[in-house]
Amino acid sequence: MPSLKSLRVRINSVKSTQKITKAMKMVAASKLRRAQEAAEQARPYSARMERMLASLASGLAGADDAPRLMVGTGRDETHLLIVATGERGLCGGFNSSIARAARRKAQELLGQGKTVKILAVGRKGRDNLKRDLSRLIIGDFDFSKVKRISFVEAAEIAERVQAMFAAGEFDVATIFYNRFVSVISQVVTEQQLIPAKLPELSEQPDLGGAIYEFEPDETEILEKLLPRNLAVQVYRALLENSASEQGARMSAMDNATRNAGEMINKLTLVYNRTRQAAITKELIEIISGAEAL
C-alpha cells in the first residue's frame, strides 16, 4: 500500500496537470471560433471558383491547347502527396489520422508500381511519416513560428508545387487534410489538385439561366485562374486543418481534464482509506498498551 506522502504528491501532480489541460481547452476554444469562421468563409469562394473553372473548361474538353494544370501531363506514373498536418501535438488523433491516410495511399500507389513523392506541410506529419517513408519525403514546410495561417503561406506552397510540375517532377498532385465538421468530428479529406479535378456541370447549382461571355478567350483566362485556384484550394485546406486542429485539441483536453478529475477522486478515496487505516491502527496500539498497564 502506498504511503500517505506519496499519495499526496501524486494527487497534487494530477491537480497540476488538470489545471494545464483545462487552460489548454480554454485557449483552444477561443482559437476555434476564429478558425472556424475563417474556414467557413473560405468555402463559398473556393466552391464558386471551382464552378467557374468547370464552366470554362467544358468548352476546352479535348483541345490541344488546354492548360496543363487542367489536363495534366497525360501520364499517371509519378504522384506527389501533399500531407498537411499541424505543428503541435496534444490534439488527439488529428495528426495521426492524416498521416495514416497518406501512408495508406502511398503504399497503394507503390504496390501499383508508381513513383511516390511526399511534400510535408507541418512538423507533426513530417515526423510521423519519417518513420517508414523518409525516402519518399522530398521537402517540407514548417510554419511553427507563424501565429496565424494566411494566404501567403498557401501561395508559397502552391508556387513550390507549380515549379515542380513545370519541371516535370510529377504527374498527379493530391493534398491530404482534415475537413472541419464540428468540435468532435473532423473528416480526413483527399483532394486532387493537379490535374484540377473540377465538378461536373450537372453538379453545379442552377444559376438562373445566366449566359456569360468571356473575354479574352477561355484558354487565356484559365491560364491565369488555374494557378490562382491551386493556391485557393491549398489555402482552404490549411484553414480547414486549422479549425480541425483546434476542435480536436479542445475535445482532447476536455477528455483529459475529466479523466484527471476522475483520477483525483480515486486517489483521494485511497488516501482517505489509507489515512483512516493508519489512525485506526494507532488507536488499537494505544488501547492495547493502556490495557497492558
Helices and strands as residue ranges (DSSP letters): H 4-58, H 68-71, E 78-84, H 94-111, E 115-121, H 123-133, G 134-136, E 137-141, H 151-166, E 172-182, E 185-194, G 201-203, H 218-292
